[in-house]
Each structure stands twice: as C-alpha cells, then as structure tokens.
C-alpha cells in the first residue's frame, strides 16, 4: 500500500477551491449535485483507507480475534509507520462511526418531532401552524408513496404579502421536488466522516437554498419578489425551524442570496471552461477524487493480497 493509503485522508483538501467558486460561477442545481457527489466519494475513500489501517492496527492488539499471521512483519510492512498509524486508526474509526451515527439519529429525531407537531392537522400539502414565531420549512415524505409537506407558521404568513407568500411556497416546493434533504444529509455525513469536507457541507447547504431560490423565481416570474420575500422573512425569523430541514430564509448567508437574486440569472452551463478559475478548481477536484478512488482501491487490493498470502491454509 505504501503512502497511497494515507492520500485519501488528505485529498479532500483539493476540493476546497471549488467549494467556494462553485457557489458564484455554477448554476446552483449543478453546484449542489456536483459538490454532494464529490463529498460523498471523498468521504467513502477516506473511510475505506481508515478501515484498512484499522485492520493492521487491530491485528497488533493482544487478544484480538484476527488471525495471528495478520500481525506478521510482512503484513505490517505494507503500511508505513504501522505502529503509529495502525493503532491511531482504531479510535479514529470508532469516533467516525459514533459521529456519523449521531448525525443520522439527530436527523431522524428532528423529522419525527416535526411530524408529531403536525398531528391532528388536515393532511394537506401546506400545514399552517398557529405559532406567532415566523418560520417555514419543507418536511420530506416519511415513506416513498407519501408526499412531503410545507410547514409554515402564522407568524411567517403575517409578515409576507400575497406575492411573497407565493415565493415562499414555490421555494419550499423546490426543496421537496429536488429531494434536497437527502443531498444535505449526504453532505453532513461526509463532513462527519472527514473534517476536511466541512467546507463542502457549507457550500452544499448554501447552493441548495440558492437552487430553491432560482426555482421560486422562475415560478413566481420575478426575482425581485423572491429577494424581497427572503429579506423580510430573514429579518423576522427567530430560527425556530428544525436545523436539519431545508428552510426558507435561515440556512445560508441571506445577503448573498438576496444579492444573487437581484443579479441576472446564473448561466445554465453545467461545466465551465477549463481556462477559468472555477474550471481549474473543478478539474482539481476531479483529479483529487480520481486519485483518492485509485489510491483507496490500490490499498484495498494490496492489503487483501498481503493478508491472503499471510493467512495459513
């Protein structure tokens, strides 16, 4: 394996430039999907290599259930600094599993609490809660055949005019149609698996909101109305919505979203020219993802061959 086993742990750094540039130069739909895919692949590769290091480190611990031959010098020679890296990988992978499990449990808990808040209300696409606190969010469907719902408080509706209410509902429908909750969950899990991917999680959160903003502007027919609705909702919002669900004017820097809506629509081009800054950053992220995938695959196959040769028949 050599040093290749360590590369996927640090290659997420190659995606940092595109995480910020994609927000400004790519269509939000393309940026959200691209950054989510990059984060997912890099997280899987780094987790795989951490698991490979853990196998070598666990085999060195007394009383482990692995074959004794897996701790032979020939096996440890496949990993540089095996004494340090192998043993450090054991608590690191356990911490990774714990953090990712916490993210999943919190996501499930928030969705359950949000669903319980709607108990007793009519089963309509829009649920209006008698709450003076201004908030609005999209509650995804709990089952495949069920439909998602838009949850909005009376406090939020009281602060918006008719046209701005249409913008709010169009924004939340875009979240439901695009299944943004799944993309946000993948980004959160990737950041939990590798802290170097946190900038991508932030960029995905912002781009998903911008994606919904652009969809709402098309449906309403006025970018200025959507910008005004976001500004009014943000100025009144107390942050009461569930933090893991797509919201109207809480997630993402609101001034940047408003400024983007007051500017011309983003170009539909999904892949920018290679000579631009975002094009170079994008190619750098692609190279990082490719090298990470190849390094993790090479390390897995190499360790498999070494362990198979060391295991007695």
MOZIMO-V57946 format. One record per run of one state. SS is the DSSP state (2 for helix, 1 for strand, 0 for the rest). FROM is the first residue (numbers start at 1). TO is the last residue. If there is no record, write none. Layout:
ss=SS from=FROM to=TO
ss=SS from=FROM to=TO
//
This chain:
ss=0 from=1 to=3
ss=2 from=4 to=25
ss=0 from=26 to=27
ss=2 from=28 to=59
ss=0 from=60 to=67
ss=2 from=68 to=71
ss=0 from=72 to=72
ss=2 from=73 to=76
ss=0 from=77 to=81
ss=2 from=82 to=117
ss=0 from=118 to=125
ss=1 from=126 to=129
ss=0 from=130 to=135
ss=1 from=136 to=139
ss=0 from=140 to=148
ss=1 from=149 to=153
ss=2 from=154 to=158
ss=0 from=159 to=161
ss=2 from=162 to=177
ss=0 from=178 to=179
ss=2 from=180 to=193
ss=0 from=194 to=194
ss=2 from=195 to=220
ss=0 from=221 to=222
ss=2 from=223 to=236
ss=0 from=237 to=246
ss=1 from=247 to=247
ss=0 from=248 to=253
ss=2 from=254 to=262
ss=0 from=263 to=276
ss=2 from=277 to=310
ss=0 from=311 to=313
//
